[in-house]
């Protein structure tokens, strides 16, 4: 419940500027002038040993000459001087420094950056930059940048890797009267990056929406953790460069951050509940649209227009974005025929003709709002000679005020002078209004994507209980191959690994001579397929190493000889004679699919699903998702592909049993979660029909992993840690379970806090708390299991789950320590629940590699002080508040 650890950075009371000067063209001169002119009411200290006065202000030769405490140091001096400046800042106990200076791009500069970072960490100082524009906090008049723009106060936060894009956005926003709660340029992000800034913005009361510009990610786990936390609290809209390979290369050279595949990046931000824009104008359009707090969970749009052309343009874009335009039903047509002219369009878009009156518009819109086939209504108007744009707008405003209809109403009045007052009326009435039909359709797309991704954000997949998976056997197979210095598993190893995770795969036998081939084929049963078996060959068919549909022994001998000869042509220096013999699968009605795993350089393992067969690279019909998966996410992966349309009843083919596909995707998710050694995996083709799903061919590549690597550290999203669940019986005989908290525990947590006495609430929160706010509930229940952990203790009473206690810790910015809290319901205290919870929390923090656990306990909370003393916590007086004890334990 304390202020966020970045609060002093973004709300400082005193700032020192190193490199302040009178030169208006210099970085330090501009930054100092911005601080003076933006209205900052705190203390500003220019530091420059060459001047006694800078821009009319007294200048200081060094930090030692300043008596007061300083919250933030702004550094705009040459790169080689920064090391000594940070030493001085550290000794003066300045907690934050913003390094505007460039000069860290060369090899020598990169080494200097590491030295600077090491110095900052020695003094527990946090850095923004280097090579950044700086930060703005308009509400308090803070402009610690060298931008020529002064941002207006507002509710949008902008965080950007590119300082140049920041200045462009600020300039654009100024002319469009858009204000900001915070502007932060991360630059090279040697220390503070998106993850921690997002963590701050998630709880920042001034910020209602967040805009991000990203080129690359430094720490995927931290980034997604901050992103998911922020997106649970408020809309986050993201613009990422490098959507194409050429842009990716440019981004890498610009920031030096890691840039992975764009499809994997999309999969990651979808799981984070974030909306992605492609242009700067879309970035602000999305922010504007989401600020209306519309709910459009499905994608069925009806358009009412007085001009056919704009309706067609809107329909084109809707189709491109996957927004459905349902036909107008006979019942609705009949209602519209009662008052519309004879020549109206009789379809969607509903063209009510150029002479449409306010009454005609209103009646048509009311009919559409009452039709359950439509989820939203888009109203278009072109200012024709017979049209009264303002009167029509006022009739819609009146309709909206009645509050009869809950469906979103979007408007686009085309033009400028003639429709300006109408747009003002919509804005005043808080009705979404846009200048073009395309902008309005994009707005609907943003809203539906936002709600869709928010649903994905709520998913907390649990790994299987593993009782039916042979994880130990799978690990041994991999370790044996690596021991032989092989990274590509052979056919038998691959299929054994898949079977260990209950992924259905065809049988295989290995043979090295014609005689062995025949024996294997007879054992398996004709017809068979034979495939070359060699660590040297990844794509077997490219070298003629695959022969299919072999029905007799004579065909088998001929096929084997042809295969060996073909492989020899491609690999003349290698005597390759080994083949695998597999049953020739003849599944009626089968569709060919591919399921795979790749390792993204930023987000780690990613699972893909799509059209299979030999043309997979050409068709490029696939969807991706980050593990862990559950049935909802797996189903969504399947539905996102074009081949999904062929999985249902298609022509004369019965529908595929998709439940088996979902099981394979989920089992594969468990495999890559539990086996960080898996680098690549292809199941191609996977045959699926109405009865079974079977992997016909498979390839797995593995890598060595450090034995000290923490579980799931190779993944960008930490799975729900089922293995941490436990059970005990209290002294009174009560069955009590302890488990990590889940997102769906919000109601449980609300009831738990409401059942605490006022005294216990005060002891826990150190302030008067009646009930948990929505923001607090989200923070407490939707955690990432990596930077934080919470355990609840519960029991079952009369078939109902009752929460008895909860404990949690949050990792501090140093990554080595954590702060904890614990509370038990009054009527269940003194039954050992607090001890069991605290023991679980300490053990988990220790296993995560944390070194120290601390907490703040009111002196009057004697029962808590006694509890922590039993666990060897040190009790120390708090320097800032005599009523608080600091409790601390080395882990």
N, C-alpha and C positions, 0 to 999 in steps of 0.2 A: 504493500500500500504506500510505500515511499515514493517520492518523485523519481522519474526515470533518470538513469545515470547520465543521459545526454542532455538533461534539462539545462544545465549551465552553459552548454555549447550553444543551444538555440535560444536561450533567454539570459544572456550574460548581463552583468551590471557594470563590468569594467573590461576594457580591451586595450592591449598594447599593440602598436603597429611598428614592426621592424622594417625599415626601408622607406618610411614616410619622407616625402620630399616636396619641394615647391614645383617640380617639373610636372606639368599636367599630362604629358605624354607617357610618363613612367607608370609602371604597375603600382608601385607603392604610393605615388602621388595621387593617382586616381582613387585607389582604395581608401586612402585617408580622407580625401575630399568627399567621397560617398558617405563615409561615417559621419562627417561633420554636417552634411546637408540633408541627410535622410530623416533627421529628427530623433536620433538616438539620445536618450536622456541620461544614460550612464556615463561613467568616466572614460575618456579616450586619451591614451598616452602615446604620442609619437616618439619613436626611439631612433635617433640618428646621431652618432658622435660628431658628425661634421657640421651640425647646425644647432644654434641655440634657440631658433624659432622656425616653425614650419607652418605655412599657410595661416599665419597670424596667431599660432598657438605655441605655448612654451614647449620646447623639445628637450628630451632627456638623452644623455649620452649612453646610458645603459639601464638595465633593470634595477641595479643596486641603488640608483638615484630616485627610485619610486618607492614611497612608503606604503602605499595601499596594496591590498590583495588584488590579483588580476585573474579573471576567469578564462579569457581567451587571448592567445597571441596570434596576430596576423603577420605572416612572414612574407616579405616581398623583396628579398635580397638574393644575390647570386647563389647558385646551388652549393658552391664550395664553402660558403659562410654559414650554412644552416646548421651543421653539426655543432659548432660552438654556441650558436644561439639556443639550440635545444638544451644543451648542458645548462646554460644560464636559466632557461625557463624551468627546467626540472628542479634545480636548486631553489628556485623561487616558488616551487609547488604550484605552478600553473597547470591546470588539469587538461587544457585543450590547446591545440595549435592548428591553424589553417595555413598550409603552405601553398601560396599562389605561384611560387617560382617554378619555372621549367628547367630543363637541363639534365634530366635523368634518363634520356633515351639511349645514349651510347652504352657500351659495355662498362665503361668506367662509371657512367652515371647510374647504372643499375646496381653496381657494387656500393656506390655512395648511398643510394636509396635504402639498401639493406642495413648499412651502418646507421643511418638516420633513424630507421625503424627500431633498431636494437637499442639505441640511446633513449628513444621515447618510451619503450617498454621498461627499461631500467628504472625510469622515474614514474611509471604508471600513468604516462601522459598519452592521450589519444590524439591522433592526427587526421585531419581532412586534407586530401591531396597526396602528393604534390601535383603540380601542373593542373591546378583547378581554378575555376572562376571565383569560388568562394561561396558564401551563404548570405541569404536575405531573410529577414523576419519582419515584414512590413508593418505589422501591428505595433511593434515597439520601436519602429524607426531604425532597424538594424539593416545596414547594407554594407557587408564586409566583402565586397567584390570589386573588380576593376571594370565592371560593365558600365556603359553609358546610360543604361536604363535604371529607373527607379520603379520597382513593382508597387502596385496599389494593394492595400489590404484586401483579403478575400478568404475564401474557404478551400481553395485548391492548393495542394502541395505539389511542387515540381522537383523531382530528383533526376539528375542527368549526368551521364558520364562525360558528355561533351559540353565544354564551356561555350563553344561557338553556337551550338544548338540552343543552349540556354538563352543567349543574347537574342537570337532570332525569335524564339518563342516569346520572350519578354516584350520585344518590340511589337510583335503581332498581337499579343494580349493587351498591350497599352492602347492600341488603336481600336480594339474590340471591347474595351472597358471590362477586362477580366482581371480579377485580383487574386492574390496568393496569400496563403497562410505561412508558407515556407518555400524558399527556393534553395536548393543545395546542389552544387556541382562536385562530384566525387573525384574527377580527374583520374589519376593513376591508381587511386584507392589502395595505397600501400597499407593502410590500417583500416579505418572506417569505410565500409562499403554499403551497398544497398541493404543487406540483411539487417544490420543494426539500426540504420536510419529508418527503415520501414517499421522495425520494432518500436521505435519512438513514435512514429506517426500514427501507429495503431491506437495509441492512447492519448494522442494530442487533441485536446478539446477544440482547438482552433481549426483543425483540419477535418473537412467533411468528405473530400475525395482526393485521390492521389494519382498524379501523372508521372510516369517513368519513361525515360529514354535510355535504352540499353544497347551496348555494342558487344559486350562479353561479360562472363561471370567468373569471379575469382574463386568463390567458395559456394558450390551448389547447395550443400545442406543448409548453410547459414542463410543463403539467399532465399531458398524456398521456405525456410522456417519463418523468416521475417515477412515474406510475401503472403504466406498463408495466414499468419496472425493478423496482418493489416487487412487482408481481403475479407476476413470474418467480421471485421468491425465496420468497414466502409468500402465503397467502390474503388477499385484500383484499375486504371487503364494504362496500358503499356504499349510503347512504340519501340520496336527493335529493328535496328539496321542489320544488314547481312542476311536478308531473306534468300538472296541468290549467292552462288559460290563466289562470284566476283566481289560482291559486297562483304562476304565473310572474310576474304583475304584482306580487304581494306580495313575492316574492323580490327583484325588481329594486329596489323602493323600500326594502327592508331593507338590502341589502349594496351596492347600486350596481354590482355585478358584472354582466357580460353573461350573459344567459340565452337559450339558443336553443331549438329545437324538441326536445320530449322524445323523439321517435322517433330524431332524430339523436344525441342524448345516449346513448340505448341502444345505437345502432350503435357509438359511440365506445368505450363501456366494454366492450362485447363483444370488440372488437378488442384491448382492454387486458387481457383475461383476468380480469375482475372480476365478482363476483356482486352483483346489485342487490336490496336489500330495500325493502319499502314502508312498514314500521312499525318502531318502536324494538324491539319484541319480536322481530320477524323478524330485525333486525340482529344481536341476540345469539344467536338460534336458529341463524342461518347460521354465526356464528363458532363456536358450540359444535359444530355438526355437522361443519364442515370440520376441526375440531381432531382428529376421529377418524381422519382420513386415509383415508377410504373411497374406493373407485374404483367408480363406476357410470357407465359411458360410454354405455349405452343406457337406454331408459326403459321397461323391462318389469317390472312389479311383481306379486307374488302376496301376498295377504293371508290369514293364518291367524287365526281369531277364534273365541271362544266365545259371541259375541253378534252377531246379524244386523244390528242397528241401527248400531253403530259401524262395521261393515264397509261398509255402504251409504254412510255419511257420508264415509268415507275414499275410496271409489270415486268419489263425486261430485266431490271436490276433485281427485283424480287426473286425471279426464277434463278438468276445467277447466284444469289445468296441462299438459296434453299428455302425461301419463304413461299408457302403455298397460297394460291389464289383460288379458293373454292368457287365452283359455279353457283350461281344464284338459284336456289331451290324454287320449285313451282309455287309453293306457298308464299315465299317472299316476293316472287314476281307478281303474284296476284295482288298482294298488298300494295306494291309499287305502282301497278297499273291503275290503281284507283285514283291517283293524283298526278302521275308523271305524263308528259306528252307521249303521243303514240310512238314517236320515233326514238325513244330512249334506247340505250344499247341492249337491254334485256340480258345482260351478262355482267361479269366482274372483269374490269372496272365498270361501275355504274355511271354512265354518262347521262347526266340529267339536262344536258343541252345548254347552249350559251346564254339563253335568256332566263336562266334559273333565278328565282326570287329567294329571299331569305326563308319564306315559308316552305318552298319546295326543297331547299337544302335541308332544313330542319326535319321535315317529315321523312325524307329519304334516310337521313342519318339515324333517326329514331328506329326505323324499321330494321336497319342493319345492326344496331346495338341490341335489338331484341332477338336476333337470329343466333342460335347457339353454334352455327357452323363457322362463325367468325370470332377471332380472338381480339382483333383490334380494327379500328376504322381510321383510314387515312382520307382526309378531306382536302381536295385540291381546288384551287380557284385561279382562273386567269381573268384579268380585269378587262372584260369585253364591254362594248358600248352600253349594253342593257344591264350590266352588273353593278351592284352596290356592295363593294368589298367590306366596308365598315358595318353596314347593316347586317350582312350575312354573318360576319364575325361576332357581332353582338348577340345574334340569335343563338349562336353556338355557345357563347359564354353563359347566356341565360339557361340553356339546356344543361350545361355542366353544373351550374349552381344548384339545380334541383336535386342532384345526387341520386337520381333513380338508377342510373346505369354505372356499373363498376368497370366496364371495359375501357381501355385506354383510347383516347381520341387524339390523333396526330393531325396537324394542319400544315399546309404549305400554300401560302398565298404568293403566286409568282409575280415578279415585278419589283418596283421600288417606290416611286413617289405616290402612286395611286393606292398602294396597299400598306404603306408605312403605318398609318393610324390603326389599321386592323391588326397588324402584328403587335403593336403596343397594347391593344386590348387583350390579345391572347396572353402576352407576357404578364400583364397585370393580374389576369385571372389564373395564372399558373397552368395554362394549357400549352403543351409543347407545340412550337411553331418553327417552321424552317423556310428557307428561301427557295429551295428546289425540291422537286419530287424525289430525286435521288437521295438527297440528304435525309428526307423523312423516312425513306425505306431503310437506309443505313441505320437510322436511329432505332427502328424496330429490330433490326438485326442485332444491334449492340445489346438491347434489353433482353432479347431471347437468349443470346449467347451468355450474357451475365447470369441469368437465372439457371441456365443449363450448367454452367461452370460452377456456380455456387452449390448445386446439387452434387457435383463431383467432389467439391471441397469437403462436403459433409461425410463422404465415404471414409471409413476407418477400417480398411480390410484387416481381418485377423488371419494370421497364418494358420494352416491346418494344425491339428494337434500332433501331427507327425507319427501317430501310432501306426499308421498304415504305410508309412514311407520308410525305406531303408536308407536313412541319411548316412549312417556310418559306412555301410557297404559302398555307397556312391562315392564318398570321400576317398575310400581306399582305392577304388578303381582309378580315380584321378591322380592320386599321389603315386601310384605304381607307374602310370604313364610318365609323369613328370620325373620320377626317379630314373627312368630310361631315357631322359632328355627328349621326350616326345610331347609336343603340344597339341597335335591332332590325334584324337582318339580313333582307334581302328573300329571297324564295323561292329565287332562283338562287344567291345567296350561301350560304344555309343548306345547300342540297343539295351545293354544291361543297365546303363545309367538311366535311360528313359523308363525301363521297367521298374527300377527302384522307386520312381515317383509316379508309378501307375499311369504312364502315358502309353497308350496302345501302339505297338509297333510290330512290323512283320518279323517272322523268325529268320535267322540267317545262320549259315554254316560256312566255314572257310576251307578251301581246298587249294592244293599247290600243283597237282598233276591231273591229267585227264581221267585217270582211274579214280582219284579222290573226288573229282567233280561229279562223276557218275554216281558214286556211292551217296554223296550228299544229296544229289537230286532225287534219287530213289527214296531216301529217308524223308525228304520234305514232301515229295509227290509232285509229278508234272501237272500242269505246265510250270516252268520256273523262269527266273531271270538270273543272269550272271553279271557281276560287276567287278571291275578291277579293284584289287585290295592292296593299296600302297600308300604309305605316308607322304609320298612325293606328289600325289595327284589329288587335287581338291575337287575339281569339276570333272567327273568321270566321263560324261558323255562327250566333252570337247575333244578327248583323245581316242574316241571310239571304244571306250572302256565299259560300255553297257550293251547287253544283248537281251532282248525281251521276247516273250511269247515262245519259249522253247518247249516243244511238246513231246519229243521223242529222244532216245539216247543218241541216235545218229545225228539229229539236229544239234544236240548238245555238244558232241565232239567237234562238229564243224564250227559252231559258234565260238567255242573256247579257242580253237586255233586262230580264227579270224580276229578275235579280241586281242590275243597275245601279239599277233603280227601288227595290228593297228597301234597298239600301245608302244611297241618297239620302234615304230616310225617316229613317234613323238618323243620317246625317251630312249634314243639309240645306245646311250652309255650305261643303261641300267637293265639288268636282267629281271624284269618283273613278270612273274608267272602266277602269283597268288590271286585268287578271285573269291568273292562271296557268292553263295547260292541262296536265293530267296524265292519264296512262292510268288508266282505271277498272279497278282490280285486282279480278279475280274468281278468287281462290284458293280452290279446294275445300278443305273441312275446316279452314279457317283459324280460329285463335283471335285475338281482339283483345286486344292488350297495350299497356302504356305503359311507356316507359323515359325517365327524366328526370334532370336535374341541377338542384339548387337551391343557393343559397349561404347557409349557416347563419351567423348573426352570431358564433358562438363557434368552431365547428370548420371553417368554410370550406366548400368544395364537398362535396356529398353526392350520391350516385347512388341513384336509386330505381327499383324494378321492381314491376309489378302489373297488375291488370285495366285494360284500356284502353277507349276509346270515349267516347261523350258523357256517360256516367254515372259517370265516374271520381271526381268529387268526392263523389257520393252513396255509392258502394260502398266507398270508402276501403280497398281491399284492396291494400296495397303493403308492401314492405320497403325498408329503407334501409341503405346501407353507405358508409363513408368510403373514398375512393381512397387508395392504389392497391389495385386488385383483382387477384386471380389466379383460376384456374379453380375452386379450392376455395371461395373466398369468393363468387364469382359463383353457383356451384351452390347454395350455402347461401341466398343471397338469393332465388333462384327457389323453393326448397323452403319458404321461410318464408311464402309467400302461399297464399291459398285457391285462386287460379286455377291453382296448380301441379297440383292434382288433375285439372284438365281438360287438362293438357298430355300426359298419358300416354294409353293406349288408353281412350277414353271413349265409351261406347255404341257407335255405328257409326263413330266417328272414329279414324283411325290416330294413333299417338303423334307429337307434334311432335319435330323434330330439335333437341334442346336444345343440342347443341354449337354451333349457329349463334347461339343466344341468348347463350350464354356468350361467344362471340367478340365479339359486339356490345358486351356489358357491359365486357369487357376493353379493347376498342378505345376505347370511350367513356371509360374510366378513364384511358387514355393521353392522350386528347384534353384532358381537364380538368387532367391533371397538367402537360402541356406548354404549355397555353394559359390562363394565369391570368386572361386577359381575359373568359373565359366566365362570365357571371353566372347565366343561366338557360338551360335547354335542355329541350325537350319533344319526344319522338318519340311521337305519338299520332294514329292507332293504329299499332301495329306488328303486322303480320299474320304469323302463323307456322303452318306446317303441316309435314307429314312431309318435304317437299322443300326448302322455302326459308323464309327470314325476311326481311321487307322493311318498312322504315319508309315509310308512305304519306304522312304529314304531319309536318312538323317546324317548330319555332320556336326561334330562338336569340337571346338578348339578351346584349350584351357591355358592357364598361366599360373605361375607361382605366386603365392600370397604369403605375406609375413604371418607367422604363427601368433604374433602378438596383436594382430588386427582385431579390433572390437567387433562383435556381431553386428551385422547390417551396416557397417561403416562404408561399405562400397556402394550403398544405395542413397539416392537423393531424398527419398521419403522413407522415414523409419516406420516399419509395420507396427501394428498394435502388438505389444509384447505379452502374448498369452502365457509365456513360460514364467512370468512373474506372479501368476495367480497362486494363492495359498489358502489354507484353511486351518483353523484352530478352534478349540472348545474352551470357553471362558471358565473361570472358577465356579460360576453358578450353573454350568452345564449348557450354556448357550452356544449354538453352532454359529461361528463367525467366519466370513470369507473376506479376504483382502485381495484386491486387484487394482491394476492401473485404471484411472478414470477414463471414461469414454465420452464422446461428443453427445451421445443421447442421454447422458446423466444429468442434463440441465434441470429437468423437473425434480429429480432426486435431490440435487444439490440445493435447489430452491426450498424444498420442503425441509431439508436438513437445517438450513440456516434459520428458517422461520421457527423451528422447534428449539433453537438455542435460547437460553435466558438472556436478558439484556446485559447482565453482568458478564456472561461468557462471551457474548458478542463483543463487548468492549475490550475484554482481555485479548481476544483474537485480532480484532481490527484496530485497536487503540483509538477508536472513535465510535460515535453513535451510528449504528447501522441498523435500519429496519429490515430491509430486504435487499437482495442482490440486484443491481441494475442489469440490463441486458448486456452491457459491455463487460461487466464483471463476470457474468455467467459465461460468456464466450471465452474470456481469458482463463477462467478456472477449469472449464470442461473440455475445450478444444485445444489440446496441447500437442506438441510435435514429438514427444518421447525422446528427444535428443538433447536439446538445451534445457529441458525441464522435465519433471516427473511429478505425478500426483497419484497417491494411493488412497482408495476409500475402503473402509471397513463396513460391512453390511451383514444383515441377517434376514431371514425370511419369516414373516409373521402373518398368519392367515392368508398365505398365498401372495403376499405383497412384500416387495423388497424395501427394507428400511435401512437408510444410511445411519451409521453409528458414529463415524469419525472420519476425518480426512487429514492427510499430511501431504506437503508438497515442497519441492525445492526448485529454484531457478538458478541456472549457472550464471555466474558473474562474468563481466566482459573479459576478465583475465583468463577465462577458460580453465582455471585451476581450482576455483573455490565456488561455493554455492550458498545461497541464503534459504533457510527453511522456515516453515510454519506448521503448526499442528493444532487441531481442536477436536474434542470428543463431546458428544451430546451429553447434557447434564445428567439425564436419567440413566446413562450407561457408563458413567465414570467409575473408576476404581475396580474395573474388571479385567485389567491388563490390555485393553484395546490400544491405549496410547503407546504402551511399550512395544506391542507387536507392530504397530504402524511405524514408529520411529526406527525400529530395527530393520524393517523392510527398506525404509528410505535410506538409512546409512549404508546398508549393504549395496543398494543400487548405485549410490553416488560413488562408493569406493570402486565398484566394478567398472564405472565409467571413467575411472582414472582421476577423479577429482581429489584434491589434496586436503581441502579444509571445508568444514560446514559451519556456518554462523547463523545466528538469529537474534532478534530483539525480543526481550520478555519484560513485561511490566513487573516491577519489584513486588507488587501486591499479588502477582500470579504465583503463589508459593508452590502449588501442585506441579506446575510446569517446571519451575526451578528444581524441584526435587526429582522430577522425572529425568531431566537432562543430566543432572548430577550422577544418576545411576549409570548413565552411558558415558561417563568421564568427560563431560563438557566442562570447559573452564568457565567460570563466572567472573565477568569483568565489568566495572562501572562504566556507564556511557558518559563520555566527556560532554556531549551536547545536551543531555537530559538526565538529571539525577534520578528521575523516576523510572529509568529503564536500565536493565542489565543486558550486556552483550554476552551471549553464550557462544562458545567456540569449541570445536573439536577437530583435532588432526585426524585425517582418515588414513 
